[in-house]
Amino acid sequence: MNIIEDLRYRNLIYALTDETLEEKLTKEKVTFYLGADPTGDSLHVGHLLAYLVAKRLAAHGHQPILLIGGGTGLIGDPSGRNSERQLLTLEQTMENAKGIEKQVRKILPEAKVVNNYDWLEGINTISFLRDYGKYFNINTMLAKDSVKSRLEDGISFTEFSYQIIQSIDFLELYKTQNCTVQIGGQDQWGNITAGLELIRKTLGIEHKAYGLVIPLITKKDGSKFGKTADGAVWLDPEKTSPYAFYQYWINLDDDEAIERLKQFTEYDKAFIDDIEAKMAESPHLRHAQKALGEYLTTLVHGEDALKQALKITEALFKGDVTALSAKEIEMGFEGVPITEISDDINIVDGLVESTLASSKREARTFLKQNAIAINGEKIQDETTVLTKANALEQQYTIIKRGKKRYALLKHL
């Protein structure tokens, strides 16, 4: 199947600005771009899909350009928002840009990277109004979803003008890089079509450019994809550990996992059909979730990070935590209460201090019921002392009560 057929099979096309784009992408090699505004220092899973579509286009021989919005990031895109963004300093924007570029490079190593601050910072107010502003009709701008949805609560002129700024980007890349296609999320439709109009109006109707828009991905309940109860699933390993990243995909529902396998991996239809058949036979083995988690963890964080995530997963599943390093314990038990202690502590006191027991009496009851494990080993002796010398890597003691309740003691 050609690239457009492949994207349709994977439910990755919301709209094309021109149906002739399918023939163009099939018969020609084009340069295309997608942009990222560095309003934060990391991308999250919700951003990932556009870069994976770009990766597919690149695999078909098309040349990607990653546009870092050093200039547009200072303005703020109103798309998909119901309030104004907090304005960043130039220094913050440029620092964020470095982190985002590093992340995208892992996914799109062949991409040419440009920063729109390089051409936007030289445009003065008169040039902006005369050379670009005159091509934009206010009524048309007001009709764009990104603006229309904000009119009731108000929108600043700064964010209102964002679509003009982004249109300048498309025009610049069209003229200097022969870039004829822009891709972006569903919420970027208005900005992309504004860019097409600017190219046509400034250069002439014979100059043809295109847009490919990717659907917004949401969860079953309609909430944003890539969010958990603890917040966004980040690509930065310091914000979301590779283990937590892997677990996000492992914990998807079965039907969603199949859909995400189509959208977020390069596996072909035959592979996905085989996975779907296996899921029907033995869903408890989570074939789709594992294939998805392994592919994306490797892509975003590398093979070593995947091995580490699998090691932690296996250790926690079997209860064999003694093989984990201190760093792996921190990843595997992220969100578990940690109690810092400076001296050795009796197991009864340790259960109370860690809040796994509400009283010493309750702690002794749990011990008698054989409900307590220390570093994976069942403990019933209430005289047991938890020491730094016996802690994992002389740093952590893992206390487990029952099947699911955990706490960590961190020995100082």
Order of alpha helices (4+ residues) and beta strands (2+ residues): alpha-beta-alpha-beta-alpha-beta-alpha-beta-alpha-alpha-alpha-alpha-alpha-beta-alpha-beta-beta-beta-alpha-alpha-alpha-alpha-alpha-alpha-beta-beta-alpha-alpha-beta-beta-beta-beta-beta
